[in-house]
C-alpha cells in the first residue's frame, strides 16, 4: 500500500500552525518545540525554514499587517483616511487578539508596519497637519486600535444575574453583555473612533485658523 500523503513542511504551513497555536493557547505558549509537535515533526525540521521563533513571529506580523489598508489617505481627506485605516487595522487585529501584544512592540524594521506608518504620516502632513501632530495622531490611533483588540470588554462579564444585581446596582444588566459581545465591542470602538476624530477636527480647524491669521498678519506687514 502507498504511504498516506503528508503535506510537505513549508513556511506557510509553519506560520499557519504557529498562529493557530497562539490563537488557541496564547503567545507565551509558542516555542519551536511546541510548534513542531503541532505540525507532527521534529523541532530540527523547523530550523531549515526559520532560524528562530522570532523569525516566525515577524512573518506572521507581516502577514497580518499586509491586510491593513491605508489607501483612503490617497483621496486627500485626512478624517476619512484615518477612519478607514483604523477600521481596517482593527479588522486585521481582532481576529488574533493573542498576537496583538507582539505587534504592540512597535514597527521597528518590519516592512509592512513601516509602509503603513509612512502612508499615515504622509497623508496627514499632506492634509495640513504639522508633522509633530501627525506623529501623535498616528500613535494615538494605534493605541485606540490595539486597546480595542487585545480583549473583549463584554466577554469579561458572566451571564449570571445574581453576580451583579445584589452588590452592584448599576450593573444589573451586565449579565446580558456576553450575548451581544461582538455588537457591543464593535459599536464601542466606533464610538471611541468618532469621538477621537471629532476632537481632532476641532484641533485641525484651530490650526488652520492660526495659520490663516499668521498669513494675514504677514500680508498686512508687507503692505
C-alpha positions as CSV (number, residue, x, y, z in Angstrom):
1,X,0.0,0.0,0.0
2,X,1.2,3.5,-0.7
3,X,2.1,5.7,2.2
4,X,-0.5,8.3,3.2
5,X,0.4,11.6,1.8
6,X,1.8,14.0,4.4
7,X,1.7,17.7,3.4
8,X,5.3,19.0,2.8
9,X,6.6,21.2,5.5
10,X,7.0,24.8,4.2
11,X,7.0,28.3,5.6
12,X,3.2,28.8,5.0
13,X,2.3,25.6,7.0
14,X,4.7,26.7,9.8
15,X,3.3,30.2,10.0
16,X,-0.3,28.9,9.9
17,X,0.3,26.3,12.6
18,X,2.1,28.9,14.8
19,X,-0.8,31.3,14.6
20,X,-3.3,28.6,15.3
21,X,-1.3,27.7,18.4
22,X,-1.1,31.3,19.5
23,X,-4.8,31.9,18.9
24,X,-5.6,28.8,21.0
25,X,-3.1,28.8,23.8
26,X,-1.6,32.3,23.9
27,X,1.6,34.0,22.7
28,X,3.6,32.9,25.7
29,X,3.0,29.2,24.9
30,X,4.6,29.3,21.5
31,X,8.0,27.6,21.3
32,X,9.7,25.8,18.4
33,X,9.3,22.5,20.3
34,X,5.5,23.0,20.7
35,X,5.2,24.3,17.1
36,X,7.0,21.1,15.8
37,X,4.6,19.0,17.9
38,X,1.6,20.9,16.4
39,X,2.9,20.0,12.9
40,X,3.9,16.4,13.8
41,X,7.6,16.9,13.0
42,X,10.8,17.2,14.9
43,X,11.9,20.7,16.0
44,X,15.1,20.4,13.9
45,X,12.9,20.4,10.8
46,X,11.7,23.9,11.5
47,X,15.1,25.4,11.5
48,X,15.5,24.6,7.8
49,X,12.8,27.2,7.2
50,X,13.1,29.6,10.1
51,X,16.3,30.2,12.1
52,X,14.4,31.4,15.2
53,X,11.0,31.7,16.8
54,X,11.1,35.5,16.3
55,X,11.6,34.9,12.6
56,X,8.3,33.0,12.5
57,X,6.6,35.8,14.5
58,X,7.9,38.5,12.3
59,X,6.5,36.9,9.2
60,X,3.1,36.3,11.0
61,X,3.2,40.0,11.9
62,X,3.9,41.0,8.2
63,X,1.0,38.9,7.0
64,X,-1.4,40.5,9.5
65,X,-0.2,44.0,8.7
66,X,-0.4,43.4,5.0
67,X,-4.2,43.3,5.4
68,X,-4.2,46.9,6.8
69,X,-5.5,49.4,4.2
70,X,-4.1,52.9,4.1
71,X,-5.3,53.7,0.6
72,X,-8.0,56.1,1.7
73,X,-5.4,58.7,2.6
74,X,-4.7,59.0,-1.2
75,X,-8.0,60.8,-1.6
76,X,-6.8,63.7,0.4
77,X,-9.4,63.8,3.2
78,X,-7.5,63.1,6.4
79,X,-10.5,62.2,8.5
80,X,-11.8,59.6,6.0
81,X,-8.2,58.3,5.7
82,X,-7.8,58.0,9.4
83,X,-11.2,56.4,10.0
84,X,-10.7,53.9,7.2
85,X,-7.2,53.0,8.3
86,X,-8.3,52.5,12.0
87,X,-11.2,50.2,10.9
88,X,-9.0,48.2,8.6
89,X,-6.4,47.9,11.4
90,X,-8.9,46.7,13.9
91,X,-10.4,44.2,11.5
92,X,-6.9,42.7,10.8
93,X,-6.0,42.5,14.5
94,X,-9.3,41.5,16.1
95,X,-9.1,38.0,14.5
96,X,-5.9,37.3,16.5
97,X,-6.1,39.1,19.9
98,X,-3.4,36.9,21.4
99,X,-0.9,38.2,18.8
100,X,-1.6,41.9,19.4
101,X,1.0,42.1,22.2
102,X,3.7,41.1,19.8
103,X,2.6,43.8,17.3
104,X,2.4,46.4,20.1
105,X,6.2,46.3,20.5
106,X,6.3,48.9,17.6
107,X,7.1,49.0,13.9
108,X,10.8,48.5,14.3
109,X,12.2,47.5,10.9
110,X,9.1,45.5,9.8
111,X,8.3,46.5,6.2
112,X,4.5,46.3,6.4
113,X,4.4,48.3,9.7
114,X,6.7,51.0,8.2
115,X,4.7,51.1,5.0
116,X,1.6,51.8,6.9
117,X,3.2,54.4,9.2
118,X,4.7,56.2,6.2
119,X,1.3,56.3,4.4
120,X,-0.5,57.6,7.5
121,X,2.1,60.2,8.4
122,X,2.4,61.4,4.8
123,X,-1.4,61.6,4.4
124,X,-1.8,63.7,7.5
125,X,1.0,66.1,6.7
126,X,-0.2,66.5,3.1
127,X,-3.6,67.4,4.5
128,X,-2.1,70.2,6.5
129,X,-1.3,68.6,9.9
130,X,2.0,69.7,11.4
131,X,4.5,66.8,11.4
132,X,4.6,66.6,15.2
133,X,0.8,66.4,15.4
134,X,0.8,63.8,12.6
135,X,3.1,61.6,14.6
136,X,1.0,61.8,17.7
137,X,-2.2,61.2,15.8
138,X,-0.7,58.0,14.3
139,X,0.4,56.8,17.7
140,X,-2.9,57.7,19.4
141,X,-4.9,55.8,16.7
142,X,-2.6,52.8,17.2
143,X,-3.3,52.9,20.9
144,X,-7.0,53.1,20.3
145,X,-7.0,50.1,17.9
146,X,-4.8,47.9,20.0
147,X,-6.7,48.6,23.1
148,X,-9.9,47.6,21.2
149,X,-8.4,44.3,20.0
150,X,-6.4,42.9,22.9
151,X,-9.5,41.7,24.7
152,X,-13.3,41.9,24.8
153,X,-14.9,44.1,27.4
154,X,-18.2,42.4,27.0
155,X,-16.9,38.9,27.3
156,X,-15.4,39.9,30.7
157,X,-18.8,39.5,32.3
158,X,-20.6,36.3,33.2
159,X,-24.2,35.6,32.4
160,X,-25.3,35.0,36.0
161,X,-27.6,37.9,37.0
162,X,-27.0,37.3,40.7
163,X,-23.3,38.1,40.4
164,X,-24.0,41.8,39.8
165,X,-27.6,42.6,40.8
166,X,-27.3,42.4,44.6
167,X,-23.9,44.1,45.1
168,X,-23.6,46.4,42.0
169,X,-27.0,48.0,41.4
170,X,-25.7,50.0,38.4
171,X,-24.6,46.7,36.7
172,X,-27.9,44.9,36.9
173,X,-27.9,44.4,33.1
174,X,-24.2,43.3,32.9
175,X,-25.1,39.6,32.7
176,X,-26.6,40.4,29.2
177,X,-23.4,41.7,27.7
178,X,-21.8,38.4,26.7
179,X,-24.7,37.5,24.5
180,X,-24.1,40.7,22.4
181,X,-20.3,40.9,22.8
182,X,-19.4,41.3,19.1
183,X,-22.0,44.1,18.6
184,X,-21.1,45.9,21.8
185,X,-17.3,45.7,21.1
186,X,-17.7,46.9,17.5
187,X,-20.0,49.8,18.4
188,X,-17.9,50.8,21.3
189,X,-14.9,51.0,19.0
190,X,-16.9,53.1,16.6
191,X,-17.9,55.4,19.4
192,X,-14.3,55.9,20.5
193,X,-13.1,56.5,17.0
194,X,-15.9,59.0,16.3
195,X,-15.2,60.9,19.5
196,X,-11.4,60.9,18.7
197,X,-11.8,62.2,15.2
198,X,-14.4,64.8,16.3
199,X,-11.8,66.1,18.8
200,X,-9.1,66.1,16.1
201,X,-11.4,68.0,13.7
202,X,-11.7,70.9,16.3
203,X,-7.9,70.8,16.7
204,X,-7.4,70.8,12.9
205,X,-9.7,73.8,12.4
206,X,-7.9,75.7,15.1
207,X,-4.5,75.0,13.4
208,X,-5.9,76.2,10.1
209,X,-7.3,79.4,11.7
210,X,-4.0,80.2,13.4
211,X,-2.2,79.6,10.1
212,X,-4.5,81.9,8.2
213,X,-4.2,84.6,10.9
214,X,-0.4,84.5,10.6
215,X,-0.6,84.7,6.8
216,X,-2.9,87.8,7.1
217,X,-0.5,89.4,9.5
218,X,2.4,88.8,7.2
219,X,0.5,90.2,4.2
220,X,-0.6,93.3,6.2
221,X,3.0,93.8,7.3
222,X,4.2,93.6,3.8
223,X,1.7,96.2,2.6
